Amino acid sequence: MSKKFAIGVSGNLTRPSKTRLFVDQIVGQVATKIGAASATFDIEDLGASFCTGHAA
């Protein structure tokens, strides 16, 4: 049987972020409802090269 996982992605580039907190809360609620683990990521987590379009 595969493990369930709920993932949220916030498009905010700065921290602290109200958007990240909102996404984290929703993902947590969904995960609880379906019996899954959860994680939330920011676009910023992908690094500066993603945000600027330039290679790092």
N, C-alpha and C positions, 0 to 999 in steps of 0.2 A: 504494500500500500504506500502511496506517495504522501509526503508530508505537505500540509497546507501552509501557505505563506502569503500574507497580505503585504504589499509594498506600496508606499506612497512616495511621490516625487513632488517636491516644491520647486517652483520656478524662480524663487527669490535668490538674488545674488549677494545679499548682505545678511549679517547676523547682528543682533538677535532679530528674529523674523516672526511676526504674528502669523503670517501665512504658514510657516513651518509648524508652528504650534497647532494651528487649525487642522492641517493635513495629518499631523501626528495623532491628534485626538480622534479624527474620523477613522483613520487606519486602525487604531487601537480598538475602537468600537466594532468595526467590521471583523477584525481578527477574533475578538471575544465571541461574537455572535456565531462565527463559523468554526470556532475551535482551532484557530491557526496562530502561528507566530507572526510577528509584524516587525517592519522596519520602515523608517522614513529617511529619505535622502534629499539633499538640496542640489540644484544644478551646480552650485558652487563647489560641491564635492568632486565634480568632474575636473576641476582645475581651471586655471586661468586660460589655458590654450582653447578650451571649449568656449569660454565666454568671449574671447577676442577673435576667435577664428584663426589664430596663429599657432604654429607648432611650438611646443614647449622646449 
